[in-house]
Amino acid sequence: MLQKRYQGFLKTPVLWRGNSVFGLVQFQIKSSISKIDISIDNKLRLGKYIEHLVTFELNQSNTVITLAQNIQIQNNKITLGELDCLLLQNEKPIHLEIIYKFYLYDDTVGNTEIEHFIGPNRKDSLIEKLTKLKDKQLPILYSKHCKPYLNRFDLEAENISQQVYFKAQLFVPYSNQDIQLKTLNNNCIIGFYITKYELSNFKDYKFYIPRKKDWLLKPHTNVTWINYDSFKSDIKEYLDRNFSPLCWIKMKNGALQKLFLVWW
C-alpha cells in the first residue's frame, strides 16, 4: 500500500508552473517511480506522512542533498515556525516548503480563480494557504531567530532560494465539469464533487470510501465495492459531523472515478 501511495503522490501534478502564483517558485525535480524501501508510521497525519514520501523522493536524486528537515525555529522555547526542508540542489541552497492539498471549486466564494478553491469541509482555502506561505512561513527564514540554525550549515539567508513543492488534487462541481483554469494547472483536476441531493444520479453505481491516506491513490478495482443503499447508510455518519468524504465510484461500464460527497 505504501508503494501505491508513493506512486499516487509522484503522479499528482504541481498546482502551478514556475512562479506564476504569488511569485512562489515551484520546486522542480525529475523522479522515476522507485521501489520505496522505508517505513512510515501510519498514525501520522497525511501532511507529515507526505513529508516522508518527499524525503524518499529527494534521496533518490543525484542532484539533491538534504541538509535538515522540520527545523523548529524557537525563541526562548517558544516555537515561532518551522522550515520544512533545507537542501542543496546542484549545490545551490534551497528552503523548501512541502504542501499537498485537496481543493474544491466553488465560484460563490471569492472573485478570482484562486479564491474559488476551498477545502472539502469549507474550513480552509487555497488563498488562505498561499497568504500564510507568503506572509508567515517563508519570511521566517530571514528572522534573527533562524540565523543560528543556518549557521550550522554555513548558510546565509540571502543566498538561499525559497521554493514550494505544492501539489494538489482539484475537484469541480458535478454540474459544471467543463471548467478550464487559467492560472492553476488544469492537470490537477482529477474529479468532481456532489451534494447529497445529487447522489440519486448514481443509484446504479458501486461505491468505495478509502481511508484518508489512500486519497493519494488512483482508483483501482481491487477493493470491496458496496451498492448505493449501503453507501447511503455508511456516509450518513460523515455528513452528520460535517465531514466531506472522498469516494470512488465504479460505473456500469467499469470506469472508475474519484469524487467528494460534500455535506454543505
C-alpha positions in Angstrom: 0.0 0.0 0.0 2.9 2.4 0.7 4.2 1.9 -2.8 0.8 2.8 -4.3 0.6 5.9 -2.1 4.0 6.9 -3.2 3.1 6.4 -6.9 -0.1 8.4 -6.3 2.0 11.2 -4.8 4.5 11.3 -7.6 1.8 11.3 -10.3 0.0 14.3 -8.6 0.9 17.4 -10.6 2.2 20.6 -9.1 -0.6 23.2 -8.7 1.1 25.8 -11.0 4.2 26.1 -13.0 7.2 28.3 -12.4 6.4 31.3 -10.2 3.0 32.2 -11.7 1.1 32.3 -8.4 2.1 34.9 -5.8 5.6 34.8 -7.1 6.1 31.4 -5.3 8.6 29.3 -7.2 7.7 25.7 -7.7 10.4 23.2 -6.9 11.4 21.0 -9.9 12.7 17.5 -9.6 12.9 14.7 -12.1 11.7 11.5 -10.4 11.1 8.0 -11.5 8.9 5.6 -9.5 11.4 3.8 -7.4 10.6 0.9 -5.1 10.1 2.6 -1.7 12.0 0.9 1.0 11.3 3.0 4.1 8.7 2.5 6.8 6.3 5.3 7.7 4.1 5.4 10.8 0.5 5.0 9.7 -0.6 7.1 12.6 0.9 10.2 11.1 -1.5 12.8 9.8 -1.5 13.0 6.0 0.7 16.1 5.8 3.5 14.6 7.8 3.1 11.3 6.0 3.7 13.0 2.7 6.8 14.8 4.0 8.3 11.3 4.4 7.4 10.5 0.8 9.1 13.6 -0.3 12.2 12.8 1.8 12.4 9.5 0.0 12.0 11.1 -3.4 14.7 13.7 -2.6 17.1 10.9 -1.5 16.7 9.2 -4.9 18.0 12.2 -6.7 21.7 12.6 -7.6 21.4 16.3 -7.7 19.9 16.8 -4.2 21.5 16.7 -0.8 19.1 17.1 2.1 20.7 19.1 4.9 17.9 19.2 7.5 14.1 18.8 7.9 11.4 20.0 10.2 13.6 22.7 11.7 11.8 24.3 14.6 12.6 28.0 14.9 12.4 29.0 18.5 12.8 32.0 20.7 13.1 31.2 24.4 11.4 27.8 23.9 8.5 29.4 22.1 8.2 27.9 18.6 7.9 30.7 16.0 7.6 28.5 13.0 9.2 25.6 11.1 11.3 25.2 8.0 10.1 22.0 6.2 13.4 21.3 4.5 16.8 22.7 3.8 18.6 21.2 0.8 21.2 21.6 -1.8 20.1 21.1 -5.4 23.1 21.2 -7.8 25.0 22.6 -4.9 22.6 25.6 -4.6 20.8 26.0 -1.2 17.0 25.9 -1.1 14.5 26.3 1.7 11.6 24.1 0.6 8.1 24.1 1.9 6.1 21.0 1.2 2.3 21.2 0.6 -0.2 18.6 -0.6 -3.9 19.7 -0.7 -7.4 18.8 -1.9 -9.5 21.7 -3.1 -13.0 22.1 -4.5 -14.0 24.8 -6.9 -16.9 26.9 -5.6 -17.5 30.1 -7.6 -19.8 31.5 -4.9 -16.6 32.0 -2.8 -14.3 35.0 -3.7 -13.9 36.7 -7.0 -10.9 35.0 -8.6 -9.9 31.5 -9.7 -7.6 31.1 -6.8 -10.2 32.4 -4.3 -12.8 29.9 -5.6 -10.9 26.9 -4.3 -11.8 25.8 -0.8 -11.2 22.8 1.3 -13.7 19.9 1.2 -15.1 20.9 4.6 -15.1 24.7 3.9 -12.6 25.2 6.8 -9.7 26.3 4.7 -9.0 27.7 1.3 -6.2 28.0 -1.3 -6.0 31.7 -0.9 -5.5 31.3 2.9 -2.7 28.8 2.4 -0.9 31.0 -0.2 -1.2 34.0 2.0 0.2 32.1 5.0 3.1 30.9 2.9 3.9 34.3 1.6 3.4 36.3 4.8 4.3 33.9 7.6 6.1 30.7 6.6 8.7 31.9 4.1 9.7 35.2 5.8 10.8 33.3 9.0 14.0 32.3 7.1 15.1 35.9 7.3 14.4 36.3 11.1 17.2 36.7 13.6 16.0 33.6 15.3 16.6 31.5 12.2 20.2 32.6 11.8 21.7 30.2 14.4 20.2 27.3 12.6 21.5 28.4 9.2 25.0 29.0 10.8 25.2 25.3 11.4 25.4 24.7 7.7 27.4 27.9 6.9 24.4 29.3 5.1 23.3 32.9 4.7 19.5 33.6 4.3 20.2 36.0 1.5 21.8 33.2 -0.6 19.0 30.7 -0.1 16.3 30.2 -2.7 12.9 29.9 -1.2 10.7 27.4 -3.1 7.5 25.4 -2.6 6.6 21.9 -3.6 2.9 22.4 -3.8 0.9 19.5 -5.2 -2.9 19.3 -5.3 -5.9 17.4 -6.4 -8.7 19.6 -7.6 -12.4 18.8 -7.9 -15.0 20.8 -9.8 -18.8 20.8 -9.4 -20.7 17.8 -10.9 -23.0 20.2 -12.6 -20.1 22.2 -14.2 -17.3 19.8 -15.2 -16.1 21.9 -18.2 -14.2 24.4 -16.1 -10.9 25.5 -17.7 -8.3 27.0 -15.4 -6.3 30.0 -16.5 -3.9 30.4 -13.6 -3.6 27.0 -12.0 -2.7 23.7 -13.6 -5.7 22.0 -15.4 -4.0 18.6 -14.9 -4.7 18.9 -11.2 -8.4 18.5 -11.9 -9.0 14.8 -11.3 -12.6 14.5 -10.3 -15.8 16.3 -9.3 -17.9 16.8 -6.1 -21.6 16.2 -5.5 -24.0 17.2 -2.8 -26.3 14.7 -1.1 -29.1 16.0 -3.2 -27.2 14.9 -6.4 -26.5 11.4 -5.0 -29.6 9.9 -6.6 -27.9 10.3 -10.0 -25.6 7.5 -9.0 -28.1 4.8 -7.9 -26.7 2.2 -10.4 -23.1 2.7 -9.4 -20.8 0.9 -6.9 -19.0 2.8 -4.2 -15.9 2.7 -2.0 -14.8 5.0 0.7 -10.9 5.0 1.0 -9.1 5.8 4.2 -7.6 9.3 4.2 -4.0 8.3 3.3 -5.5 6.4 0.3 -6.8 9.6 -1.0 -3.4 9.7 -2.7 -4.3 6.7 -4.8 -5.7 6.5 -8.3 -8.9 4.4 -8.0 -8.5 0.7 -8.8 -10.8 -2.3 -8.8 -9.1 -4.4 -6.1 -11.3 -3.1 -3.2 -14.6 -4.1 -1.6 -17.3 -2.2 -3.5 -20.7 -1.5 -2.0 -24.1 -0.7 -3.5 -26.0 2.6 -3.4 -28.1 1.7 -0.4 -25.2 0.6 1.7 -23.2 3.7 0.7 -26.1 6.0 1.7 -26.1 4.3 5.1 -22.3 4.5 5.5 -22.0 8.1 4.6 -24.6 9.4 7.0 -22.1 9.5 9.9 -19.7 11.5 7.8 -22.3 14.1 6.8 -23.8 14.3 10.3 -20.4 15.5 11.6 -19.9 17.9 8.7 -17.2 15.9 7.0 -17.0 15.5 3.3 -15.6 12.1 2.4 -13.6 11.3 -0.7 -15.2 8.4 -2.6 -14.5 6.1 -5.5 -17.3 5.1 -7.9 -17.5 2.3 -10.4 -19.8 2.9 -13.3 -21.7 0.2 -15.2 -19.1 0.1 -18.0 -16.4 -0.5 -15.3 -14.9 3.1 -15.5 -13.7 4.4 -12.2 -14.0 7.9 -10.9 -12.9 9.9 -7.8 -15.3 12.3 -6.2 -16.1 14.2 -3.0 -19.5 14.0 -1.4 -19.9 17.3 0.4 -22.0 17.9 3.5 -22.8 21.5 2.6 
